[in-house]
Amino acid sequence: MKSFKLFLLITGLLIFSKIDAQEKEFKGKIGTTLADSEEYWPDPVTAPEGAPNVLIWLIDDMGYGHSSAFGGLTPMPTIEKLANNGLRYNNFHTTALCSPSRAAIAAGRNHHNIGMGSHSLTAMGFPGYNAHPPESAKGFSEILKREGWSTMFIGKWDHTPQWESTFAGPFDRWPSGDGWEHFYGFMSGDMNNFNPIMWTDHTPMQPNYDQPGYHVNEDMADTAINWISMLKASDHKKPFCMFWATGAVHAPHQAPKNWVEKFKGKFSMGYDKARELILANQIEMGIVPKGTKLSPRDETIPAWETLNDQEKALYGRQMEAFAGQLAYTDYEFGRVLEYLEKIGELDNTVVIFTSDNGGSGEGGLHGTFNENGFFNGVPNIPYETNSQYINEWGNKVGVWHVTAGWTQAGNTPFQYYKQSAHRGGNADALVISWPKGIDKENNGQVREQYHHIIDIAPTILEAAGVEAPEVIDGVKQMPFDGVPMNYSFNKPKAKDTRNVQYYELFGNRAIYANGWTAVTLHRGKRPWVLNATGSIEDDKWELYNLKEDFSQSDDVADKYPEKLAELRALFKEEALKNNVLPIDGDVGPRLAKMQAQAAPQEKELVYWPPAAIRVHESVAPPVKNKSHELIAEMEIPASGADGMLVTAGGRTSGYALMILDNQLIYIYNYIGHRTVLMSSENVPVGKSELKMVFTKTGEFKGDAELFINGKSVGKVEIPKTIPATYSIEETFDVGQDTGSPIIEDTYAVPFKNTALQKLTVLVGE
């Protein structure tokens, strides 16, 4: 009784305190009647008068020298026009990888400081690597939302821990948890451009069903235009902040066929000559200083002239698909800008274009028809295999990735690639346009100040006239590590405000200080090698004077040992300050360990249709390298029950158990090599138990056997199974296939099976 009275007392106090707070906020008058009362309406939150819109295009895996706007050989007229009506920054840098850069651009803090020291797929249980940005690091979107902007995110969001990328959430680290009021995009590192797995806020969807000719770039541009149109119809004064994050030009390099064909034969000069042409363009445009040297070709990449005609044809075709995708994406972004111009909003829109890292070398020395080989320790798929797909390169069926030779050309004038701490990994094109904020006489100019992707957030807030709050929802906020770049908009020769910046990714490290960089390629490892031998202590450090050597071509470590020692000591200081420790470069084991950490621990997992779908691979049944059973309980009508029973992955790699033409079929896809097992008998009408039993016979191999009502109806050996991941994008689905077919043109997704009553997975050893 006493406790109940105490409850009433506490409840009453809470109620009265709430009423008291409301009365304090109310500035009208409440009388006995309406006649002796005065209404009061609190002022709505509105952005400052004349506040600008913000539009960011964060492209994926585009190198410094890919775009024609920075001397590249692929025309990007939209970005050229944007740069000619704004500014090019030639000394801008990122973290050298997608997840960290995407978290850092939003938060304005160094990536290790917010738990994003590497990709969320390779998270570790340490503060700098746990993929859990703290509540004390809210970014520009959360701030602008609270100050009266409409916030919209379209496209790639891949820094949520993968085990949280499901319908169950939690959603703290989704766009909605980071200040974005509207979200339409994909929760993965890449996706099939013709067949993307998308989300609208927290609801999964498949936009390409029954839409011949669908491509995600057009969809994203349409969505951007529609959202802006809806906003301005509802409140024409309200500014927007939109993040437009394309899957392009990350693999798969896919574009409508006519866009790929535009570039037929355009790269026959080869990647060595292309590097020379790009550098000449960059010098002429003032993108790089006169006298800039071309960094040496990576010694692991063969000279173009040593390739045979067949290799040249394949690698040229790979670049045609890449260029087609890049040019097509530029076209679609151009439609968004044209709409803004049409409605009179472009002049007061801060438009920012940059990449999340340098061009990707993950295609290896031959390129690849299936990038998933890289994630499973098979990065250098041989020419003989890739060449079978030369006429299909760029279409919907592959996870196409260009050869590293062409990637280094795209990173001209620098050496190395995405993931490295050299400038080929972290130096990126940056264009900023804002007609109302940048004086016309500055249009088309190049800015040489040294900046980093963490500087974008404070730049946006300063342009918006908004100060970052010290406290958000009761949580004291970390100060920005970034500094605003606005000082340089109308002052070409303004002194740099960023004098020091560290870099670390998978053991690759660098430190910049006042024009000097010290850098090391951990164990000499290229990005197409997941693991390599050697220790951090054995890594060779290089030293470059960027004031004299823009392209990092002349290592002067032996000439200035004291300067190198000074910078290495500074790196240690920055590492301690920014949660960089512990440093680890073994990507493969981290990926496997993280998946094991997140995976269900039960030995029996039960799934019930009709919507047991979009289960992220990390929290799906952990059947890799284990004996297991897939058991389907059916109620099959006389008309049959064709459809998917269970699948994980798809055209990249994975498995599927289905009924097709009344036969029970199991398919295992190992990086494009498929094993197909078909039942010797048809499935019967009525109640049935259909089962696939996988018996492990060795490391990552085993036998698959099919059973219908306890009777064996087929058996086959599977010589190789996937060690790490079936797909970066596709999920585990029961009763339908929400991704791509495991064998192309065998069935049409979603291939629903309405006769499935229950699916049980038994996980063995």
HULINSUL-V469650 format. One record per helix or strand of 2 or more residues. SS is the DSSP state (@ for helix, = for strand). FROM is the first residue (numbers start at 1). TO is the last residue. Records with the same first field share a line. If there is no record, write none. Layout:
SS = FROM-TO / FROM-TO
This chain:
@ = 2-25 / 68-70 / 77-84 / 98-107 / 112-114 / 120-122 / 135-137 / 140-146 / 162-164 / 175-178 / 216-234 / 257-261 / 270-285 / 304-306 / 309-342 / 372-375 / 383-389 / 404-410 / 423-426 / 440-442 / 455-464 / 486-488 / 522-524 / 536-538 / 561-577 / 587-598 / 617-619
= = 53-59 / 87-93 / 150-156 / 182-186 / 198-200 / 203-205 / 240-245 / 349-355 / 427-433 / 445-447 / 451-452 / 471-472 / 475-476 / 500-505 / 508-513 / 516-520 / 541-545 / 604-607 / 628-636 / 643-649 / 654-660 / 663-670 / 673-682 / 686-698 / 701-708 / 711-718 / 732-734 / 756-763
